[in-house]
Amino acid sequence: MSILSTEQLGHSYSDRWLFRGLHFGLQRGDRIALVGINGTGKSTLLQLLAGRLEPLEGKVVKEKGIRIGFLSQDPDFQGINSIYDFIYSADNEQQRLIRSYEELLAQPHPDQHRLAALSDQLSAEGAWEYEHNIKSILHRLQISDFSQEIKTLSGGQRKRLALAKLLIDEPDVYILDEPTNHLDIETIEWLEKWLTTGQKTVLLVTHDRYFLDQVCTAIRELDQGQLYNYAGNYRYYLEKKAERDAAEETLQERNRNLLRRELEWMRRQPQARGTKSKARIDAFHTLDEQTRSSKQTGTVQLQVKVSRQGGKILELEKVSKHFGGRELITGFSYVFKKGDRIGLAGKNGSGKSTLLNLITGELLPDDGHITPGETTVFGYYQQSGLAFGESERVIDVVTQVADYITMADGSTLTASQLLTQFLFPPKKQFGLVGQLSGGERKRLQLMRVLMQNPNFLILDEPTNDLDIDTLNVLEVFLLNYPGVLVLVSHDRYLLDKLTEQLFILADNGQVRVYNGNYADYKQEQEALLKEKKESESVRVEQKPAQVESKKKLTYKERQEFEQLDQLIPSLEKELGQQTHALSQTADHLAIAALAEDIARLNKDIEEKTTRWLTLSEYI
């Protein structure tokens, strides 16, 4: 039974119907991906289901009492001042108590009686574990300064904050619009585990094909106002979609042939005669309308020319850059070669965008030298996007760069012809930028970058907000791109497919050059972690191995075993007392001292228990 569904749903945008008479159902435990090209209405459908938009036709039906959590592409924080105000809801008693406790602790001289009272209330509400979960989510999403004002946050910080709030609230239905945007790869892998743990109900739009396969068990495609269901992963969807497209094309070809024959019949009949079959005439007009409105399977065409590249491309010599006392890049040297295909890897804030801005000359290094070749032409697709004016016409955005563009085969296209190749038909070309979807704006930005015929292409998170079909075309273009490619992306599929080398940025400003793609690097890291664990295991087992060779315990070892047998329960009792004392006090100094004692006792018990187990095997 559906817990969230639609009845005859219809909605339009910019005087165009996105869909009408749409039926959609979501059952408890479903994890569904919604796919479709940019501009088909995916984000609009999510907003309608989440109750953020009122449909123009039909209605959305949801199970009584169900809580829906919605993550927008561009979260709205209107009327909210600080992170505290957004994270801790006044109508959630546990969150209200946690906020009061945290704010009181942050004071220089907190009221100890008030602190003790809040501590008791938190214990009574069973909120300590909940408080720990909140802190874990916020830490994972790199949110630490709760007093920070919302207006000072970047777009990426806002998206992570909105995601954190959604996960903290634990709704019955998770509706997520591009949840992986602005997340680093480690956080995306953590989010995959979060969404697939338990029977969560998830509906999401994502361009990340690895994430889609890991999280979703079914796919629904929104195409030309129709919804198509596919029970399976992304690969299964591609196979079935190809079969459907082939069947539709066969049907359309049959209709076109029939239409030609019927058109000849219509032309042969004298206009004045009334003997034509009215049913046949009506059938002709119906067939004509169906054929004209058939799906146009347009795809983005990327065939721009690449400027000639000389022997010297770009040299970085002991380059360093710091901000606010923090060293982001330290003494990095590299000589770029023809055909380099490099991916940048590192946590958010590790300096990836800084390194790109140094390469392109938008930032100057504090130390070292950056020397570009005379023939090097940069094409820089920035994560922040281009500052398009909402009232600008789409074609004017393009003609600001050039009226004519040289293609890979030497031919010349007008700005309008190139826009058509990027799936902007004449009606949209002369429309306003403000009427474009987020994905269409990104496609327009990509077109502007490629128009410059770059031979050194830098792409900073190019997959954000692009539909999967456009990404597939971009992927093919980049596979055959003859210039230097530098790619920053949280899309692991794209990194694996397009890069042969990684620049790995560490927190201390060091940049490691790794030969291989992200899958190779991940495999190496997992192997090193496994080796480390095995090494630690061997060290723990070395003493038992020595004991085994003696076959029996010495007198001193037997005495040690008997002492441990009495000492361990005593330590465990002391640990219980200290833990109880910790839950009863609100004094900062006492809490710190007790925490140290508990850590020491835990370590002592672990070591003595390991030794006791070792000796017990030879009793």
Secondary structure as a PSIPRED ss2 file (coil, helix, strand):
# PSIPRED VFORMAT (PSIPRED V4.0)

   1 M C   1.000  0.000  0.000
   2 S E   0.000  0.000  1.000
   3 I E   0.000  0.000  1.000
   4 L E   0.000  0.000  1.000
   5 S E   0.000  0.000  1.000
   6 T E   0.000  0.000  1.000
   7 E E   0.000  0.000  1.000
   8 Q E   0.000  0.000  1.000
   9 L E   0.000  0.000  1.000
  10 G E   0.000  0.000  1.000
  11 H E   0.000  0.000  1.000
  12 S E   0.000  0.000  1.000
  13 Y E   0.000  0.000  1.000
  14 S C   1.000  0.000  0.000
  15 D C   1.000  0.000  0.000
  16 R E   0.000  0.000  1.000
  17 W E   0.000  0.000  1.000
  18 L E   0.000  0.000  1.000
  19 F E   0.000  0.000  1.000
  20 R E   0.000  0.000  1.000
  21 G E   0.000  0.000  1.000
  22 L E   0.000  0.000  1.000
  23 H C   1.000  0.000  0.000
  24 F C   1.000  0.000  0.000
  25 G E   0.000  0.000  1.000
  26 L E   0.000  0.000  1.000
  27 Q E   0.000  0.000  1.000
  28 R C   1.000  0.000  0.000
  29 G C   1.000  0.000  0.000
  30 D C   1.000  0.000  0.000
  31 R E   0.000  0.000  1.000
  32 I E   0.000  0.000  1.000
  33 A E   0.000  0.000  1.000
  34 L E   0.000  0.000  1.000
  35 V E   0.000  0.000  1.000
  36 G C   1.000  0.000  0.000
  37 I C   1.000  0.000  0.000
  38 N C   1.000  0.000  0.000
  39 G C   1.000  0.000  0.000
  40 T C   1.000  0.000  0.000
  41 G C   1.000  0.000  0.000
  42 K H   0.000  1.000  0.000
  43 S H   0.000  1.000  0.000
  44 T H   0.000  1.000  0.000
  45 L H   0.000  1.000  0.000
  46 L H   0.000  1.000  0.000
  47 Q H   0.000  1.000  0.000
  48 L H   0.000  1.000  0.000
  49 L H   0.000  1.000  0.000
  50 A C   1.000  0.000  0.000
  51 G C   1.000  0.000  0.000
  52 R C   1.000  0.000  0.000
  53 L C   1.000  0.000  0.000
  54 E C   1.000  0.000  0.000
  55 P C   1.000  0.000  0.000
  56 L C   1.000  0.000  0.000
  57 E E   0.000  0.000  1.000
  58 G E   0.000  0.000  1.000
  59 K E   0.000  0.000  1.000
  60 V E   0.000  0.000  1.000
  61 V E   0.000  0.000  1.000
  62 K E   0.000  0.000  1.000
  63 E C   1.000  0.000  0.000
  64 K C   1.000  0.000  0.000
  65 G C   1.000  0.000  0.000
  66 I C   1.000  0.000  0.000
  67 R C   1.000  0.000  0.000
  68 I E   0.000  0.000  1.000
  69 G E   0.000  0.000  1.000
  70 F E   0.000  0.000  1.000
  71 L E   0.000  0.000  1.000
  72 S C   1.000  0.000  0.000
  73 Q C   1.000  0.000  0.000
  74 D C   1.000  0.000  0.000
  75 P C   1.000  0.000  0.000
  76 D C   1.000  0.000  0.000
  77 F C   1.000  0.000  0.000
  78 Q C   1.000  0.000  0.000
  79 G C   1.000  0.000  0.000
  80 I C   1.000  0.000  0.000
  81 N C   1.000  0.000  0.000
  82 S E   0.000  0.000  1.000
  83 I H   0.000  1.000  0.000
  84 Y H   0.000  1.000  0.000
  85 D H   0.000  1.000  0.000
  86 F H   0.000  1.000  0.000
  87 I H   0.000  1.000  0.000
  88 Y C   1.000  0.000  0.000
  89 S C   1.000  0.000  0.000
  90 A C   1.000  0.000  0.000
  91 D C   1.000  0.000  0.000
  92 N C   1.000  0.000  0.000
  93 E H   0.000  1.000  0.000
  94 Q H   0.000  1.000  0.000
  95 Q H   0.000  1.000  0.000
  96 R H   0.000  1.000  0.000
  97 L H   0.000  1.000  0.000
  98 I H   0.000  1.000  0.000
  99 R H   0.000  1.000  0.000
 100 S H   0.000  1.000  0.000
 101 Y H   0.000  1.000  0.000
 102 E H   0.000  1.000  0.000
 103 E H   0.000  1.000  0.000
 104 L H   0.000  1.000  0.000
 105 L H   0.000  1.000  0.000
 106 A C   1.000  0.000  0.000
 107 Q C   1.000  0.000  0.000
 108 P C   1.000  0.000  0.000
 109 H C   1.000  0.000  0.000
 110 P C   1.000  0.000  0.000
 111 D C   1.000  0.000  0.000
 112 Q H   0.000  1.000  0.000
 113 H H   0.000  1.000  0.000
 114 R H   0.000  1.000  0.000
 115 L H   0.000  1.000  0.000
 116 A H   0.000  1.000  0.000
 117 A H   0.000  1.000  0.000
 118 L H   0.000  1.000  0.000
 119 S H   0.000  1.000  0.000
 120 D H   0.000  1.000  0.000
 121 Q H   0.000  1.000  0.000
 122 L H   0.000  1.000  0.000
 123 S H   0.000  1.000  0.000
 124 A H   0.000  1.000  0.000
 125 E C   1.000  0.000  0.000
 126 G C   1.000  0.000  0.000
 127 A C   1.000  0.000  0.000
 128 W H   0.000  1.000  0.000
 129 E H   0.000  1.000  0.000
 130 Y H   0.000  1.000  0.000
 131 E H   0.000  1.000  0.000
 132 H H   0.000  1.000  0.000
 133 N H   0.000  1.000  0.000
 134 I H   0.000  1.000  0.000
 135 K H   0.000  1.000  0.000
 136 S H   0.000  1.000  0.000
 137 I H   0.000  1.000  0.000
 138 L H   0.000  1.000  0.000
 139 H H   0.000  1.000  0.000
 140 R H   0.000  1.000  0.000
 141 L C   1.000  0.000  0.000
 142 Q C   1.000  0.000  0.000
 143 I C   1.000  0.000  0.000
 144 S C   1.000  0.000  0.000
 145 D C   1.000  0.000  0.000
 146 F C   1.000  0.000  0.000
 147 S C   1.000  0.000  0.000
 148 Q C   1.000  0.000  0.000
 149 E E   0.000  0.000  1.000
 150 I H   0.000  1.000  0.000
 151 K H   0.000  1.000  0.000
 152 T H   0.000  1.000  0.000
 153 L C   1.000  0.000  0.000
 154 S C   1.000  0.000  0.000
 155 G H   0.000  1.000  0.000
 156 G H   0.000  1.000  0.000
 157 Q H   0.000  1.000  0.000
 158 R H   0.000  1.000  0.000
 159 K H   0.000  1.000  0.000
 160 R H   0.000  1.000  0.000
 161 L H   0.000  1.000  0.000
 162 A H   0.000  1.000  0.000
 163 L H   0.000  1.000  0.000
 164 A H   0.000  1.000  0.000
 165 K H   0.000  1.000  0.000
 166 L H   0.000  1.000  0.000
 167 L H   0.000  1.000  0.000
 168 I H   0.000  1.000  0.000
 169 D H   0.000  1.000  0.000
 170 E C   1.000  0.000  0.000
 171 P C   1.000  0.000  0.000
 172 D C   1.000  0.000  0.000
 173 V E   0.000  0.000  1.000
 174 Y E   0.000  0.000  1.000
 175 I E   0.000  0.000  1.000
 176 L E   0.000  0.000  1.000
 177 D E   0.000  0.000  1.000
 178 E C   1.000  0.000  0.000
 179 P C   1.000  0.000  0.000
 180 T C   1.000  0.000  0.000
 181 N C   1.000  0.000  0.000
 182 H C   1.000  0.000  0.000
 183 L C   1.000  0.000  0.000
 184 D C   1.000  0.000  0.000
 185 I H   0.000  1.000  0.000
 186 E H   0.000  1.000  0.000
 187 T H   0.000  1.000  0.000
 188 I H   0.000  1.000  0.000
 189 E H   0.000  1.000  0.000
 190 W H   0.000  1.000  0.000
 191 L H   0.000  1.000  0.000
 192 E H   0.000  1.000  0.000
 193 K H   0.000  1.000  0.000
 194 W H   0.000  1.000  0.000
 195 L H   0.000  1.000  0.000
 196 T H   0.000  1.000  0.000
 197 T C   1.000  0.000  0.000
 198 G C   1.000  0.000  0.000
 199 Q C   1.000  0.000  0.000
 200 K C   1.000  0.000  0.000
 201 T E   0.000  0.000  1.000
 202 V E   0.000  0.000  1.000
 203 L E   0.000  0.000  1.000
 204 L E   0.000  0.000  1.000
 205 V E   0.000  0.000  1.000
 206 T C   1.000  0.000  0.000
 207 H C   1.000  0.000  0.000
 208 D C   1.000  0.000  0.000
 209 R H   0.000  1.000  0.000
 210 Y H   0.000  1.000  0.000
 211 F H   0.000  1.000  0.000
 212 L H   0.000  1.000  0.000
 213 D H   0.000  1.000  0.000
 214 Q H   0.000  1.000  0.000
 215 V H   0.000  1.000  0.000
 216 C C   1.000  0.000  0.000
 217 T C   1.000  0.000  0.000
 218 A E   0.000  0.000  1.000
 219 I E   0.000  0.000  1.000
 220 R E   0.000  0.000  1.000
 221 E E   0.000  0.000  1.000
 222 L E   0.000  0.000  1.000
 223 D E   0.000  0.000  1.000
 224 Q C   1.000  0.000  0.000
 225 G C   1.000  0.000  0.000
 226 Q E   0.000  0.000  1.000
 227 L E   0.000  0.000  1.000
 228 Y E   0.000  0.000  1.000
 229 N E   0.000  0.000  1.000
 230 Y E   0.000  0.000  1.000
 231 A C   1.000  0.000  0.000
 232 G C   1.000  0.000  0.000
 233 N C   1.000  0.000  0.000
 234 Y H   0.000  1.000  0.000
 235 R H   0.000  1.000  0.000
 236 Y H   0.000  1.000  0.000
 237 Y H   0.000  1.000  0.000
 238 L H   0.000  1.000  0.000
 239 E H   0.000  1.000  0.000
 240 K H   0.000  1.000  0.000
 241 K H   0.000  1.000  0.000
 242 A H   0.000  1.000  0.000
 243 E H   0.000  1.000  0.000
 244 R H   0.000  1.000  0.000
 245 D H   0.000  1.000  0.000
 246 A H   0.000  1.000  0.000
 247 A H   0.000  1.000  0.000
 248 E H   0.000  1.000  0.000
 249 E H   0.000  1.000  0.000
 250 T H   0.000  1.000  0.000
 251 L H   0.000  1.000  0.000
 252 Q H   0.000  1.000  0.000
 253 E H   0.000  1.000  0.000
 254 R H   0.000  1.000  0.000
 255 N H   0.000  1.000  0.000
 256 R H   0.000  1.000  0.000
 257 N H   0.000  1.000  0.000
 258 L H   0.000  1.000  0.000
 259 L H   0.000  1.000  0.000
 260 R H   0.000  1.000  0.000
 261 R H   0.000  1.000  0.000
 262 E H   0.000  1.000  0.000
 263 L H   0.000  1.000  0.000
 264 E H   0.000  1.000  0.000
 265 W H   0.000  1.000  0.000
 266 M H   0.000  1.000  0.000
 267 R H   0.000  1.000  0.000
 268 R H   0.000  1.000  0.000
 269 Q C   1.000  0.000  0.000
 270 P C   1.000  0.000  0.000
 271 Q C   1.000  0.000  0.000
 272 A C   1.000  0.000  0.000
 273 R C   1.000  0.000  0.000
 274 G C   1.000  0.000  0.000
 275 T C   1.000  0.000  0.000
 276 K C   1.000  0.000  0.000
 277 S C   1.000  0.000  0.000
 278 K H   0.000  1.000  0.000
 279 A H   0.000  1.000  0.000
 280 R H   0.000  1.000  0.000
 281 I H   0.000  1.000  0.000
 282 D H   0.000  1.000  0.000
 283 A H   0.000  1.000  0.000
 284 F H   0.000  1.000  0.000
 285 H H   0.000  1.000  0.000
 286 T H   0.000  1.000  0.000
 287 L H   0.000  1.000  0.000
 288 D H   0.000  1.000  0.000
 289 E H   0.000  1.000  0.000
 290 Q H   0.000  1.000  0.000
 291 T H   0.000  1.000  0.000
 292 R H   0.000  1.000  0.000
 293 S C   1.000  0.000  0.000
 294 S C   1.000  0.000  0.000
 295 K C   1.000  0.000  0.000
 296 Q C   1.000  0.000  0.000
 297 T C   1.000  0.000  0.000
 298 G C   1.000  0.000  0.000
 299 T C   1.000  0.000  0.000
 300 V C   1.000  0.000  0.000
 301 Q C   1.000  0.000  0.000
 302 L C   1.000  0.000  0.000
 303 Q C   1.000  0.000  0.000
 304 V E   0.000  0.000  1.000
 305 K C   1.000  0.000  0.000
 306 V C   1.000  0.000  0.000
 307 S C   1.000  0.000  0.000
 308 R C   1.000  0.000  0.000
 309 Q C   1.000  0.000  0.000
 310 G C   1.000  0.000  0.000
 311 G C   1.000  0.000  0.000
 312 K C   1.000  0.000  0.000
 313 I C   1.000  0.000  0.000
 314 L E   0.000  0.000  1.000
 315 E E   0.000  0.000  1.000
 316 L E   0.000  0.000  1.000
 317 E E   0.000  0.000  1.000
 318 K E   0.000  0.000  1.000
 319 V E   0.000  0.000  1.000
 320 S E   0.000  0.000  1.000
 321 K E   0.000  0.000  1.000
 322 H E   0.000  0.000  1.000
 323 F E   0.000  0.000  1.000
 324 G C   1.000  0.000  0.000
 325 G C   1.000  0.000  0.000
 326 R E   0.000  0.000  1.000
 327 E E   0.000  0.000  1.000
 328 L E   0.000  0.000  1.000
 329 I E   0.000  0.000  1.000
 330 T E   0.000  0.000  1.000
 331 G E   0.000  0.000  1.000
 332 F E   0.000  0.000  1.000
 333 S E   0.000  0.000  1.000
 334 Y E   0.000  0.000  1.000
 335 V E   0.000  0.000  1.000
 336 F E   0.000  0.000  1.000
 337 K C   1.000  0.000  0.000
 338 K C   1.000  0.000  0.000
 339 G C   1.000  0.000  0.000
 340 D C   1.000  0.000  0.000
 341 R E   0.000  0.000  1.000
 342 I E   0.000  0.000  1.000
 343 G E   0.000  0.000  1.000
 344 L E   0.000  0.000  1.000
 345 A E   0.000  0.000  1.000
 346 G C   1.000  0.000  0.000
 347 K C   1.000  0.000  0.000
 348 N C   1.000  0.000  0.000
 349 G C   1.000  0.000  0.000
 350 S C   1.000  0.000  0.000
 351 G C   1.000  0.000  0.000
 352 K H   0.000  1.000  0.000
 353 S H   0.000  1.000  0.000
 354 T H   0.000  1.000  0.000
 355 L H   0.000  1.000  0.000
 356 L H   0.000  1.000  0.000
 357 N H   0.000  1.000  0.000
 358 L H   0.000  1.000  0.000
 359 I H   0.000  1.000  0.000
 360 T H   0.000  1.000  0.000
 361 G C   1.000  0.000  0.000
 362 E C   1.000  0.000  0.000
 363 L C   1.000  0.000  0.000
 364 L C   1.000  0.000  0.000
 365 P C   1.000  0.000  0.000
 366 D C   1.000  0.000  0.000
 367 D E   0.000  0.000  1.000
 368 G E   0.000  0.000  1.000
 369 H E   0.000  0.000  1.000
 370 I E   0.000  0.000  1.000
 371 T E   0.000  0.000  1.000
 372 P E   0.000  0.000  1.000
 373 G C   1.000  0.000  0.000
 374 E C   1.000  0.000  0.000
 375 T C   1.000  0.000  0.000
 376 T C   1.000  0.000  0.000
 377 V C   1.000  0.000  0.000
 378 F E   0.000  0.000  1.000
 379 G E   0.000  0.000  1.000
 380 Y E   0.000  0.000  1.000
 381 Y E   0.000  0.000  1.000
 382 Q C   1.000  0.000  0.000
 383 Q C   1.000  0.000  0.000
 384 S C   1.000  0.000  0.000
 385 G C   1.000  0.000  0.000
 386 L C   1.000  0.000  0.000
 387 A C   1.000  0.000  0.000
 388 F C   1.000  0.000  0.000
 389 G C   1.000  0.000  0.000
 390 E C   1.000  0.000  0.000
 391 S C   1.000  0.000  0.000
 392 E C   1.000  0.000  0.000
 393 R E   0.000  0.000  1.000
 394 V H   0.000  1.000  0.000
 395 I H   0.000  1.000  0.000
 396 D H   0.000  1.000  0.000
 397 V H   0.000  1.000  0.000
 398 V H   0.000  1.000  0.000
 399 T H   0.000  1.000  0.000
 400 Q C   1.000  0.000  0.000
 401 V C   1.000  0.000  0.000
 402 A C   1.000  0.000  0.000
 403 D C   1.000  0.000  0.000
 404 Y E   0.000  0.000  1.000
 405 I E   0.000  0.000  1.000
 406 T E   0.000  0.000  1.000
 407 M E   0.000  0.000  1.000
 408 A C   1.000  0.000  0.000
 409 D C   1.000  0.000  0.000
 410 G C   1.000  0.000  0.000
 411 S C   1.000  0.000  0.000
 412 T E   0.000  0.000  1.000
 413 L E   0.000  0.000  1.000
 414 T E   0.000  0.000  1.000
 415 A H   0.000  1.000  0.000
 416 S H   0.000  1.000  0.000
 417 Q H   0.000  1.000  0.000
 418 L H   0.000  1.000  0.000
 419 L H   0.000  1.000  0.000
 420 T H   0.000  1.000  0.000
 421 Q H   0.000  1.000  0.000
 422 F C   1.000  0.000  0.000
 423 L C   1.000  0.000  0.000
 424 F C   1.000  0.000  0.000
 425 P C   1.000  0.000  0.000
 426 P H   0.000  1.000  0.000
 427 K H   0.000  1.000  0.000
 428 K H   0.000  1.000  0.000
 429 Q H   0.000  1.000  0.000
 430 F C   1.000  0.000  0.000
 431 G C   1.000  0.000  0.000
 432 L E   0.000  0.000  1.000
 433 V H   0.000  1.000  0.000
 434 G H   0.000  1.000  0.000
 435 Q H   0.000  1.000  0.000
 436 L C   1.000  0.000  0.000
 437 S C   1.000  0.000  0.000
 438 G H   0.000  1.000  0.000
 439 G H   0.000  1.000  0.000
 440 E H   0.000  1.000  0.000
 441 R H   0.000  1.000  0.000
 442 K H   0.000  1.000  0.000
 443 R H   0.000  1.000  0.000
 444 L H   0.000  1.000  0.000
 445 Q H   0.000  1.000  0.000
 446 L H   0.000  1.000  0.000
 447 M H   0.000  1.000  0.000
 448 R H   0.000  1.000  0.000
 449 V H   0.000  1.000  0.000
 450 L H   0.000  1.000  0.000
 451 M C   1.000  0.000  0.000
 452 Q C   1.000  0.000  0.000
 453 N C   1.000  0.000  0.000
 454 P C   1.000  0.000  0.000
 455 N C   1.000  0.000  0.000
 456 F E   0.000  0.000  1.000
 457 L E   0.000  0.000  1.000
 458 I E   0.000  0.000  1.000
 459 L E   0.000  0.000  1.000
 460 D E   0.000  0.000  1.000
 461 E C   1.000  0.000  0.000
 462 P C   1.000  0.000  0.000
 463 T C   1.000  0.000  0.000
 464 N C   1.000  0.000  0.000
 465 D C   1.000  0.000  0.000
 466 L C   1.000  0.000  0.000
 467 D C   1.000  0.000  0.000
 468 I H   0.000  1.000  0.000
 469 D H   0.000  1.000  0.000
 470 T H   0.000  1.000  0.000
 471 L H   0.000  1.000  0.000
 472 N H   0.000  1.000  0.000
 473 V H   0.000  1.000  0.000
 474 L H   0.000  1.000  0.000
 475 E H   0.000  1.000  0.000
 476 V H   0.000  1.000  0.000
 477 F H   0.000  1.000  0.000
 478 L H   0.000  1.000  0.000
 479 L H   0.000  1.000  0.000
 480 N C   1.000  0.000  0.000
 481 Y C   1.000  0.000  0.000
 482 P C   1.000  0.000  0.000
 483 G C   1.000  0.000  0.000
 484 V E   0.000  0.000  1.000
 485 L E   0.000  0.000  1.000
 486 V E   0.000  0.000  1.000
 487 L E   0.000  0.000  1.000
 488 V E   0.000  0.000  1.000
 489 S C   1.000  0.000  0.000
 490 H C   1.000  0.000  0.000
 491 D C   1.000  0.000  0.000
 492 R H   0.000  1.000  0.000
 493 Y H   0.000  1.000  0.000
 494 L H   0.000  1.000  0.000
 495 L H   0.000  1.000  0.000
 496 D H   0.000  1.000  0.000
 497 K H   0.000  1.000  0.000
 498 L H   0.000  1.000  0.000
 499 T C   1.000  0.000  0.000
 500 E C   1.000  0.000  0.000
 501 Q E   0.000  0.000  1.000
 502 L E   0.000  0.000  1.000
 503 F E   0.000  0.000  1.000
 504 I E   0.000  0.000  1.000
 505 L E   0.000  0.000  1.000
 506 A C   1.000  0.000  0.000
 507 D C   1.000  0.000  0.000
 508 N C   1.000  0.000  0.000
 509 G C   1.000  0.000  0.000
 510 Q C   1.000  0.000  0.000
 511 V E   0.000  0.000  1.000
 512 R E   0.000  0.000  1.000
 513 V E   0.000  0.000  1.000
 514 Y E   0.000  0.000  1.000
 515 N E   0.000  0.000  1.000
 516 G C   1.000  0.000  0.000
 517 N C   1.000  0.000  0.000
 518 Y H   0.000  1.000  0.000
 519 A H   0.000  1.000  0.000
 520 D H   0.000  1.000  0.000
 521 Y H   0.000  1.000  0.000
 522 K H   0.000  1.000  0.000
 523 Q H   0.000  1.000  0.000
 524 E H   0.000  1.000  0.000
 525 Q H   0.000  1.000  0.000
 526 E H   0.000  1.000  0.000
 527 A H   0.000  1.000  0.000
 528 L H   0.000  1.000  0.000
 529 L H   0.000  1.000  0.000
 530 K H   0.000  1.000  0.000
 531 E H   0.000  1.000  0.000
 532 K H   0.000  1.000  0.000
 533 K H   0.000  1.000  0.000
 534 E H   0.000  1.000  0.000
 535 S H   0.000  1.000  0.000
 536 E H   0.000  1.000  0.000
 537 S H   0.000  1.000  0.000
 538 V H   0.000  1.000  0.000
 539 R H   0.000  1.000  0.000
 540 V H   0.000  1.000  0.000
 541 E H   0.000  1.000  0.000
 542 Q H   0.000  1.000  0.000
 543 K H   0.000  1.000  0.000
 544 P H   0.000  1.000  0.000
 545 A H   0.000  1.000  0.000
 546 Q H   0.000  1.000  0.000
 547 V H   0.000  1.000  0.000
 548 E H   0.000  1.000  0.000
 549 S H   0.000  1.000  0.000
 550 K H   0.000  1.000  0.000
 551 K C   1.000  0.000  0.000
 552 K C   1.000  0.000  0.000
 553 L C   1.000  0.000  0.000
 554 T C   1.000  0.000  0.000
 555 Y H   0.000  1.000  0.000
 556 K H   0.000  1.000  0.000
 557 E H   0.000  1.000  0.000
 558 R H   0.000  1.000  0.000
 559 Q H   0.000  1.000  0.000
 560 E H   0.000  1.000  0.000
 561 F H   0.000  1.000  0.000
 562 E H   0.000  1.000  0.000
 563 Q H   0.000  1.000  0.000
 564 L H   0.000  1.000  0.000
 565 D H   0.000  1.000  0.000
 566 Q H   0.000  1.000  0.000
 567 L H   0.000  1.000  0.000
 568 I H   0.000  1.000  0.000
 569 P H   0.000  1.000  0.000
 570 S H   0.000  1.000  0.000
 571 L H   0.000  1.000  0.000
 572 E H   0.000  1.000  0.000
 573 K H   0.000  1.000  0.000
 574 E H   0.000  1.000  0.000
 575 L H   0.000  1.000  0.000
 576 G H   0.000  1.000  0.000
 577 Q H   0.000  1.000  0.000
 578 Q H   0.000  1.000  0.000
 579 T H   0.000  1.000  0.000
 580 H H   0.000  1.000  0.000
 581 A H   0.000  1.000  0.000
 582 L H   0.000  1.000  0.000
 583 S H   0.000  1.000  0.000
 584 Q H   0.000  1.000  0.000
 585 T C   1.000  0.000  0.000
 586 A C   1.000  0.000  0.000
 587 D C   1.000  0.000  0.000
 588 H H   0.000  1.000  0.000
 589 L H   0.000  1.000  0.000
 590 A H   0.000  1.000  0.000
 591 I H   0.000  1.000  0.000
 592 A H   0.000  1.000  0.000
 593 A H   0.000  1.000  0.000
 594 L H   0.000  1.000  0.000
 595 A H   0.000  1.000  0.000
 596 E H   0.000  1.000  0.000
 597 D H   0.000  1.000  0.000
 598 I H   0.000  1.000  0.000
 599 A H   0.000  1.000  0.000
 600 R H   0.000  1.000  0.000
 601 L H   0.000  1.000  0.000
 602 N H   0.000  1.000  0.000
 603 K H   0.000  1.000  0.000
 604 D H   0.000  1.000  0.000
 605 I H   0.000  1.000  0.000
 606 E H   0.000  1.000  0.000
 607 E H   0.000  1.000  0.000
 608 K H   0.000  1.000  0.000
 609 T H   0.000  1.000  0.000
 610 T H   0.000  1.000  0.000
 611 R H   0.000  1.000  0.000
 612 W H   0.000  1.000  0.000
 613 L H   0.000  1.000  0.000
 614 T H   0.000  1.000  0.000
 615 L H   0.000  1.000  0.000
 616 S H   0.000  1.000  0.000
 617 E C   1.000  0.000  0.000
 618 Y C   1.000  0.000  0.000
 619 I C   1.000  0.000  0.000
